Protein backbone atom coordinates (compact mmCIF):
# COMPACT_ATOMS: atom_id res chain seq x y z
CA UNK A 1 0.00 0.00 0.00
CA UNK A 2 1.39 3.38 -1.05
CA UNK A 3 1.05 6.28 1.40
CA UNK A 4 2.34 9.80 1.81
CA UNK A 5 2.95 12.41 -0.88
CA UNK A 6 3.09 9.84 -3.70
CA UNK A 7 -0.37 8.56 -2.74
CA UNK A 8 -1.62 12.16 -2.65
CA UNK A 9 0.00 12.78 -6.06
CA UNK A 10 1.86 15.69 -4.50
CA UNK A 11 5.38 14.25 -4.55
CA UNK A 12 8.43 16.17 -5.70
CA UNK A 13 11.69 14.75 -6.97
CA UNK A 14 12.97 14.81 -3.38
CA UNK A 15 10.00 13.04 -1.78
CA UNK A 16 10.57 9.64 -0.26
CA UNK A 17 8.35 6.68 -1.10
CA UNK A 18 6.30 5.32 1.84
CA UNK A 19 5.04 1.76 1.46
CA UNK A 20 3.08 -0.34 3.97
CA UNK A 21 3.34 -4.13 3.66
CA UNK A 22 0.48 -5.90 5.45
CA UNK A 23 0.93 -9.49 6.57
CA UNK A 24 -2.17 -11.58 7.21
CA UNK A 25 -2.32 -12.79 10.80
CA UNK A 26 -4.16 -15.98 9.85
CA UNK A 27 -2.01 -17.09 6.91
CA UNK A 28 -0.61 -20.59 6.67
CA UNK A 29 3.06 -19.61 6.91
CA UNK A 30 4.84 -22.13 9.16
CA UNK A 31 6.26 -20.77 12.38
CA UNK A 32 10.03 -20.86 12.93
CA UNK A 33 12.51 -19.81 15.56
CA UNK A 34 13.60 -16.76 13.56
CA UNK A 35 10.20 -15.44 12.47
CA UNK A 36 7.17 -14.62 14.62
CA UNK A 37 4.25 -16.96 14.75
CA UNK A 38 1.31 -15.95 12.56
CA UNK A 39 -0.78 -15.02 15.60
CA UNK A 40 1.89 -12.71 17.08
CA UNK A 41 1.99 -8.97 16.33
CA UNK A 42 4.55 -8.28 13.67
CA UNK A 43 6.28 -5.00 12.83
CA UNK A 44 9.46 -4.26 10.90
CA UNK A 45 10.85 -1.29 9.01
CA UNK A 46 13.40 -1.26 6.21
CA UNK A 47 14.92 1.65 4.31
CA UNK A 48 16.37 1.53 0.80
CA UNK A 49 18.24 3.95 -1.46
CA UNK A 50 17.48 2.73 -4.95
CA UNK A 51 18.38 4.03 -8.39
CA UNK A 52 15.47 5.34 -10.43
CA UNK A 53 15.64 7.40 -13.61
CA UNK A 54 19.25 8.36 -12.94
CA UNK A 55 18.61 9.49 -9.36
CA UNK A 56 18.70 7.88 -5.93
CA UNK A 57 15.30 7.54 -4.28
CA UNK A 58 14.64 6.88 -0.59
CA UNK A 59 12.11 4.09 -0.13
CA UNK A 60 10.71 3.40 3.35
CA UNK A 61 8.96 0.05 3.83
CA UNK A 62 6.95 -0.61 7.00
CA UNK A 63 5.73 -4.18 7.46
CA UNK A 64 2.98 -4.92 9.96
CA UNK A 65 0.37 -7.55 10.64
CA UNK A 66 -3.11 -6.52 9.57
CA UNK A 67 -4.63 -6.53 13.05
CA UNK A 68 -2.11 -4.10 14.57
CA UNK A 69 -2.20 -1.97 11.39
CA UNK A 70 -5.97 -1.58 11.73
CA UNK A 71 -5.52 -0.86 15.45
CA UNK A 72 -3.12 1.98 14.64
CA UNK A 73 -5.74 3.55 12.42
CA UNK A 74 -7.87 3.88 15.54
CA UNK A 75 -5.19 6.00 17.26
CA UNK A 76 -4.56 9.75 16.77
CA UNK A 77 -1.67 10.63 14.47
CA UNK A 78 1.22 12.07 16.48
CA UNK A 79 2.03 14.61 13.76
CA UNK A 80 -1.47 16.08 13.31
CA UNK A 81 -1.60 18.61 16.23
CA UNK A 82 -4.48 16.63 17.70
CA UNK A 83 -6.63 17.02 14.58
CA UNK A 84 -8.36 14.13 12.74
CA UNK A 85 -6.65 12.73 9.66
CA UNK A 86 -7.99 11.66 6.28
CA UNK A 87 -4.95 10.67 4.21
CA UNK A 88 -5.17 9.19 0.68
CA UNK A 89 -3.70 5.73 0.10
CA UNK A 90 -3.27 3.47 -2.94
CA UNK A 91 -3.36 -0.30 -2.80
CA UNK A 92 -0.60 -1.61 -5.05
CA UNK A 93 -1.16 -5.35 -4.72
CA UNK A 94 -3.06 -7.82 -2.55
CA UNK A 95 -4.13 -11.43 -2.68
CA UNK A 96 -7.74 -11.67 -3.90
CA UNK A 97 -9.26 -12.55 -0.53
CA UNK A 98 -7.69 -9.47 1.10
CA UNK A 99 -8.11 -6.90 -1.67
CA UNK A 100 -11.79 -6.31 -0.94
CA UNK A 101 -11.09 -5.80 2.77
CA UNK A 102 -8.11 -3.41 2.64
CA UNK A 103 -8.57 -1.53 -0.64
CA UNK A 104 -9.19 1.80 1.12
CA UNK A 105 -9.04 5.08 -0.84
CA UNK A 106 -8.23 7.02 2.35
CA UNK A 107 -6.82 6.15 5.76
CA UNK A 108 -8.71 7.84 8.59
CA UNK A 109 -7.41 8.46 12.11
CA UNK A 110 -9.38 10.14 14.90
CA UNK A 111 -8.70 13.43 16.64
CA UNK A 112 -6.73 13.41 19.86
CA UNK A 113 -8.54 13.96 23.16
CA UNK A 114 -8.61 17.54 24.53
CA UNK A 115 -5.39 17.59 26.53
CA UNK A 116 -6.19 20.53 28.79
CA UNK A 117 -4.38 19.12 31.82
CA UNK A 118 -1.15 18.68 29.84
CA UNK A 119 -1.55 22.16 28.39
CA UNK A 120 -1.72 23.73 31.86
CA UNK A 121 1.11 21.54 33.17
CA UNK A 122 3.33 22.51 30.25
CA UNK A 123 2.76 26.20 30.97
CA UNK A 124 4.09 25.41 34.44
CA UNK A 125 7.26 24.05 32.81
CA UNK A 126 7.61 27.27 30.81
CA UNK A 127 7.24 29.33 34.01
CA UNK A 128 9.73 27.14 35.88
CA UNK A 129 12.33 27.49 33.14
CA UNK A 130 11.74 31.25 33.06
CA UNK A 131 12.34 31.59 36.82
CA UNK A 132 15.45 29.41 36.58
CA UNK A 133 16.94 31.65 33.90
CA UNK A 134 16.90 28.75 31.41
CA UNK A 135 16.16 30.25 27.96
CA UNK A 136 16.50 26.94 26.13
CA UNK A 137 14.10 25.32 28.61
CA UNK A 138 11.58 28.11 27.98
CA UNK A 139 11.66 27.54 24.22
CA UNK A 140 11.60 23.75 24.55
CA UNK A 141 8.52 23.72 26.80
CA UNK A 142 6.77 26.43 24.77
CA UNK A 143 7.07 24.34 21.59
CA UNK A 144 5.39 21.40 23.36
CA UNK A 145 2.69 23.74 24.64
CA UNK A 146 1.91 25.06 21.15
CA UNK A 147 1.48 21.52 19.79
CA UNK A 148 -1.13 20.83 22.50
CA UNK A 149 -3.23 23.95 21.86
CA UNK A 150 -5.19 22.71 18.79
CA UNK A 151 -6.34 19.55 20.58
CA UNK A 152 -8.05 21.75 23.20
CA UNK A 153 -9.26 24.49 20.84
CA UNK A 154 -10.83 21.83 18.64
CA UNK A 155 -13.71 21.69 21.14
CA UNK A 156 -14.80 25.21 20.18
CA UNK A 157 -14.11 24.98 16.43
CA UNK A 158 -15.77 23.44 13.38
CA UNK A 159 -14.48 20.01 12.45
CA UNK A 160 -11.45 20.00 10.16
CA UNK A 161 -9.51 17.05 8.72
CA UNK A 162 -5.91 17.08 7.54
CA UNK A 163 -4.04 15.01 4.97
CA UNK A 164 -0.39 15.72 5.80
CA UNK A 165 1.89 17.18 8.43
CA UNK A 166 2.19 20.47 6.54
CA UNK A 167 -1.58 20.67 6.13
CA UNK A 168 -1.96 19.98 9.85
CA UNK A 169 0.26 22.95 10.70
CA UNK A 170 -1.77 25.22 8.43
CA UNK A 171 -5.05 24.04 9.96
CA UNK A 172 -3.69 24.40 13.50
CA UNK A 173 -2.63 28.00 12.83
CA UNK A 174 -5.88 28.95 11.08
CA UNK A 175 -8.50 27.73 13.58
CA UNK A 176 -11.28 30.35 13.36
CA UNK A 177 -12.22 30.32 17.06
CA UNK A 178 -9.02 31.29 18.86
CA UNK A 179 -7.63 33.90 21.27
CA UNK A 180 -6.48 37.30 19.95
CA UNK A 181 -2.99 37.06 18.45
CA UNK A 182 -3.24 33.25 18.40
CA UNK A 183 -1.41 32.69 15.11
CA UNK A 184 1.50 34.99 15.98
CA UNK A 185 1.85 33.44 19.45
CA UNK A 186 1.78 29.92 18.01
CA UNK A 187 4.53 30.77 15.51
CA UNK A 188 6.60 32.30 18.30
CA UNK A 189 6.23 29.29 20.61
CA UNK A 190 6.90 26.80 17.80
CA UNK A 191 10.15 28.59 17.00
CA UNK A 192 8.89 29.59 13.55
CA UNK A 193 9.12 33.31 14.34
CA UNK A 194 12.01 35.09 16.03
CA UNK A 195 11.67 36.23 19.62
CA UNK A 196 13.65 36.29 22.85
CA UNK A 197 12.79 33.91 25.73
CA UNK A 198 10.79 36.63 27.51
CA UNK A 199 8.56 37.05 24.46
CA UNK A 200 8.21 33.28 24.04
CA UNK A 201 7.17 32.84 27.67
CA UNK A 202 4.64 35.67 27.42
CA UNK A 203 3.21 34.16 24.21
CA UNK A 204 2.80 30.78 25.92
CA UNK A 205 0.92 32.46 28.77
CA UNK A 206 -1.38 34.31 26.38
CA UNK A 207 -2.20 31.10 24.51
CA UNK A 208 -3.31 29.21 27.61
CA UNK A 209 -5.13 32.08 29.33
CA UNK A 210 -6.90 32.85 26.05
CA UNK A 211 -7.92 29.26 25.34
CA UNK A 212 -9.40 28.49 28.77
CA UNK A 213 -12.44 30.84 28.49
CA UNK A 214 -13.20 29.51 25.00
CA UNK A 215 -13.41 25.88 26.15
CA UNK A 216 -15.15 26.51 29.49
CA UNK A 217 -18.58 25.58 28.01
CA UNK A 218 -17.14 22.16 27.11
CA UNK A 219 -16.21 21.14 30.65
CA UNK A 220 -18.12 17.87 30.30
CA UNK A 221 -15.70 16.69 27.61
CA UNK A 222 -12.80 17.61 29.88
CA UNK A 223 -14.35 15.43 32.61
CA UNK A 224 -14.15 12.35 30.40
CA UNK A 225 -10.41 12.90 29.87
CA UNK A 226 -8.99 14.49 33.03
CA UNK A 227 -11.63 13.83 35.69
CA UNK A 228 -14.35 15.83 37.40
CA UNK A 229 -12.15 18.06 39.55
CA UNK A 230 -10.39 19.77 36.65
CA UNK A 231 -13.74 20.31 34.94
CA UNK A 232 -15.13 21.86 38.14
CA UNK A 233 -11.99 23.99 38.50
CA UNK A 234 -12.57 25.21 34.96
CA UNK A 235 -16.01 26.45 36.03
CA UNK A 236 -15.37 27.74 39.57
CA UNK A 237 -12.32 29.86 38.77
CA UNK A 238 -9.54 27.73 40.25
CA UNK A 239 -7.97 27.22 36.84
CA UNK A 240 -7.90 30.99 36.32
CA UNK A 241 -6.30 31.53 39.74
CA UNK A 242 -3.66 28.93 38.97
CA UNK A 243 -2.91 30.53 35.62
CA UNK A 244 -2.56 33.86 37.44
CA UNK A 245 0.14 32.32 39.64
CA UNK A 246 2.00 31.10 36.57
CA UNK A 247 1.61 34.48 34.87
CA UNK A 248 3.44 36.18 37.75
CA UNK A 249 6.30 33.75 37.32
CA UNK A 250 6.38 34.34 33.57
CA UNK A 251 6.75 38.09 34.09
CA UNK A 252 9.26 37.86 36.94
CA UNK A 253 12.83 38.99 36.29
CA UNK A 254 15.01 35.87 35.96
CA UNK A 255 18.40 35.71 37.71
CA UNK A 256 21.31 37.18 35.78
CA UNK A 257 24.12 34.74 35.20
CA UNK A 258 27.60 35.98 34.34
CA UNK A 259 29.48 33.83 31.89
CA UNK A 260 33.16 34.79 32.05
CA UNK A 261 33.98 32.34 29.28
CA UNK A 262 32.29 34.65 26.78
CA UNK A 263 34.94 37.38 27.30
CA UNK A 264 37.85 36.69 24.91
CA UNK A 265 41.42 37.04 26.14
CA UNK A 266 43.51 39.72 24.39
CA UNK A 267 45.90 38.54 21.71
CA UNK A 268 49.52 39.59 21.39
CA UNK A 269 49.78 43.09 19.96
CA UNK A 270 46.20 44.07 20.88
CA UNK A 271 45.04 46.76 23.30
CA UNK A 272 42.84 45.77 26.21
CA UNK A 273 41.18 47.61 29.10
CA UNK A 274 41.90 45.95 32.44
CA UNK A 275 40.98 46.76 36.07
CA UNK A 276 43.37 49.15 37.85
CA UNK A 277 44.51 48.90 41.45
CA UNK A 278 45.07 51.78 43.86
CA UNK A 279 48.79 51.04 44.27
CA UNK A 280 51.46 52.44 41.93
CA UNK A 281 52.94 50.15 39.35
CA UNK A 282 56.05 49.84 41.51
CA UNK A 283 53.99 48.02 44.08
CA UNK A 284 55.11 50.39 46.85
CA UNK A 285 52.60 50.58 49.68
CA UNK A 286 50.94 53.86 50.52
CA UNK A 287 51.60 55.62 53.81
CA UNK A 288 48.83 56.61 56.18
CA UNK A 289 47.09 59.67 54.82
CA UNK A 290 47.46 58.58 51.20
CA UNK A 291 51.07 59.67 50.56
CA UNK A 292 53.02 57.07 48.62
CA UNK A 293 56.11 55.50 50.15
CA UNK A 294 59.41 56.11 48.36
CA UNK A 295 60.00 53.75 45.49
CA UNK A 296 62.99 51.46 45.47
CA UNK A 297 65.89 52.76 43.39
CA UNK A 298 66.49 51.12 40.05
CA UNK A 299 69.30 48.57 40.01
CA UNK A 300 72.69 49.78 38.75
CA UNK A 301 73.08 49.61 34.98
CA UNK A 302 69.37 49.82 34.33
CA UNK A 303 68.70 52.07 31.34
CA UNK A 304 64.91 51.67 30.88
CA UNK A 305 61.97 50.51 32.93
CA UNK A 306 60.65 47.05 32.24
CA UNK A 307 57.65 46.75 29.92
CA UNK A 308 54.37 46.37 31.83
CA UNK A 309 52.60 43.05 31.45
CA UNK A 310 48.94 42.53 30.48
CA UNK A 311 48.10 42.53 34.17
CA UNK A 312 49.66 45.97 34.77
CA UNK A 313 47.05 48.41 35.97
CA UNK A 314 48.57 51.86 35.33
CA UNK A 315 51.81 53.57 34.28
CA UNK A 316 54.37 54.77 36.79
CA UNK A 317 53.22 58.35 36.32
CA UNK A 318 49.61 57.58 37.18
CA UNK A 319 48.60 59.04 40.56
CA UNK A 320 46.70 56.74 42.94
CA UNK A 321 43.47 58.76 42.51
CA UNK A 322 43.35 58.40 38.72
CA UNK A 323 40.85 56.19 36.81
CA UNK A 324 40.76 52.56 37.82
CA UNK A 325 41.20 51.16 34.31
CA UNK A 326 43.84 51.66 31.67
CA UNK A 327 44.66 50.29 28.25
CA UNK A 328 47.76 48.15 27.96
CA UNK A 329 49.39 46.60 24.93
CA UNK A 330 50.06 42.87 25.26
N, C-alpha and C positions, 0 to 999 in steps of 0.2 A: 504494500500500500504506500503510495506516494503522498507525502505531507509537505507542509511549509510553502515557501514562495513558488516552487515549481508546480505544486498542486493548485495554487491560486493563479497561476499563469502571470506571476509578477516577478519572476526571477531575472537577475542580471547575470552578466558573465562571471561575476564574483560570488554568486549565491552557491551555497552548498546544497547537496541533494539529500533530503531526509526520507528514509525508507523504513517502514515498519514491516517486520516479518512476523506473522502470527502462526503459532504452532498449536495445533489442536490438542487439547488436553486428553481426549479420549481416543487418540489414534492407536494403531496397533504396533508402534515401534517398540521393540524389545528393550527392556531396561538393562543397564550395564553399570559397572562400577564408576565409569567416567562420565556418564550422562545422567541427568535426573530422570526419575521415573515419570511416566506420562501424567500421573496424577499430581506431581509436585509443581509448585509455581516455578516458572522458568523465565529468566531475564538475562540477556547478554547484549553487549554493545560492541560493535567493531567499526573502525574508521579506515577509509581507503583514500589514497591519492592516486587517481587513475587518469590516464591520458585520453583526452577526447578532443577531436578537431584541432589538434596541435597545442592544446593547453591542458594543464593539470586541473582536475576537478576534485573537490573534497566530497566524498560520499560517506554519509553517516547511516549505519544500519543498526536498528534496534530490534532485537528479537525478544518476543514475549509470548507466553501462553495466552490463549484467547480469554480465559476467565479473568486473569489479572489485568489484561489490556482493557476489557470492558469495565472492570472495577475502577481503573484509573479515569475513565471517562466520567465516572460519577463524582470525581474530586475536582475542586477548583484548580485552575491553572495558576502556578506560582508566578507567572510573568504578567498576569492580566490585571494587576492593581485591584483585585477583588471583584472584577466585572465578569459576567458570563461570556462564554466563548462559543462562537460558531465558525469553525475553521474548515474550509474545503479540503477534500481528500479525493484521491483517485486510486481505485483498485486496479492493480497491474495484472495480477494473476491469482487464481484460487482454484482449488479442486471443486468440481461441480456441486458437491453437497454443501460446501461452505460459501460459495459465491452469493447465493441468495440471502444468506444471513449476515454477511459482513460487507456487502457492496453498498456502502454509505456515501452519499454525495458530500455530506458535511459531518464533522465530528463536533459534538456539542459537549461542553462542560459547564457546570453550574457556577453561579456567583458564590463568592466567599461569604461567610457569615459576617455580620456587622461587628467588627473587632474594636468596640469602643473602649473596653478595659485596657487592651494593649495600646491603644492610641494615647490614653491618659498616662499610662505607665511610661511610655516612651517619652512623653513631654517631661516627666520627672527625670529621665536620664539626660535630656538636654539641659535641664536646670542644674542638675548635679555637675555635669561637665563644665557648665558656665561658671559656677561657684568655685570649682577647682582650678580655674584658669587653664582648661584643657581645650584649646580651639579645635583640634582634630576630633576630640570626643563630641563636641557640639555638632560639628558637621556630620559625623558618622550617625549619631542618633537622630538628627533632623532628617536625614535621607530615609531612614526606616520609618519615621513618623509620616512623611509625605506619602510613602507607598501604602500606608494604612488608611489614609483619609478617604479615598474613593469607596472603600468597602463600607464605611459608616455613612457617607453622604448618599450612597445609593438608595438608602431608605426614603429620602425626600425627593428623589429624582425619577424621571421617566426611565423605563427600562431601556438599556442599550447593550448591544452585543458587539464583540470585537473579534477580528479575524487574525490579528498578529500582534506582536509585542509593540511595534510602532503605532499601530492603530489603537492599542490599549492606552498608550501614553497620551495620544491626542484626545481620546474620549475622557480620560481621567482629568485632563486639564480644562476641558470644555463643558463640564457638567453645568447645566443651566441654573440649578438651585445650589448656590454656594455663597460663602461669606464674601464681603467686599475685599477686593485685592487678592482673591483666591489664586488665580492663575500665576500672578507674579510671586506670591509667597511659595507656591508649590515649586516653581522653577528655582527659586532661591534655595529652598531646603534640599531639593534633589541635586544641587550642585550644577544646574544647567544655566544659572545666571550668577554673575560675580557679586560677591558681598562678603564683608568681614564677619567673623563669628558673632559679634553683637547683633548684626542685622539678621543673621541666620536664626539665632535664638529667638529674636523678637518675632520673626516670621512664623516660626513653629508655634509660638504662643498664640499668635493671631489666628492661625489655622484651627487650633483646638477650641479656643474660646468662641470662635465664630461658628464652628460646626455644632457644638452642643445645643444651642437654642433651636437650630434647625431640625434636629432629630429628637427633641424632647417629646413631641407627640407620638413617637414610635417606641415608647418605653417598653411596651409589651414584647416587641421583638428583641429588645436588649435582654429582657428577663429570660428568654429561652436560651440565650447564649452565655450570659455572665451571671445569672441569678437575680433574685428579686431585690436584694439590697441595693445593687448598683442602679437598677431601674427606679427604685424609690428615691435614691440619692439624686438621680437626674431630675426628679419632680420636686423634691423638697428643698433644693438649693445647696445640698452638701457638695455636689460636684462643682458648682460654681465657687463655693468657698475654697475648695481644694485647689482649683485652678488659680484662684487669687493668690494663694500661698506660693504656687509655682511661679506666677508672674512676678512676684517680688524678687524671687531668686534670679529670674531671667534678667531683671533690670538692675541687679546689684553690681557693684564694681568688683571685678575679679581681682585676686592678688596679682601684683606685678612681680614677675620673675626676671632677675637679671642674669643674662647669659654672657659671661665673660669670654666664652669661646668665639663669640661673633665679632670681637674686636681684633683686627689683624695686627700682628707685630710689625714694627717698621723694618724695612729692608735697608741694607747697606747703601749709604748715599742719600737716603730720604730724610726729610725733616719730620719731626714728631713733637707734639705738645705733651709734656709729662708733668705730673704733680711736683711742686716745689716745696722744699722744707724751709723752716725758719732759720736754719743755721747757715753760715757762709759755706762756700764750696770747700774751704780749707778744712772744714769740720771742727773749727775751734769753738768751744762752748762760749756762750754769752755770760757776761757778769751780771750780778744783780743790778736791776735798774735798766737793763737792755743794752749796756755798752758791751761791744765785743771784746773778748780777750785778745791779747797780741798774738798774731800768727807766728808759727814757727818760721825761722829763716830758711831760705832755700839752701840746699846742700851746695858745697863748693863746686864750681865748674858747671853749674846749671846755667844754661843760656836761655831757656824758654820754658814756660809752664807746660805741664803735661796736658794732652788733649782730653777734654771731659768725655766721659763715657755716656751711653744712652740713658743711664740712670741719673746723670748729673742734673741738679735742679736749677741752678742759676750760675752766672759767671761770677768771677771773683769780685767784680766791681758792683755787684748787685747788693744794695743795702737790705738788711733783714726785714724791713717793712714794705718791700716791693711786692709786685704780684706774685702769686703762689704757683704760677706755671710759666714755663719758658719753652722755647723751641730749641731743640738740639739736633745736630746732624750726626747720624750714626755711621 
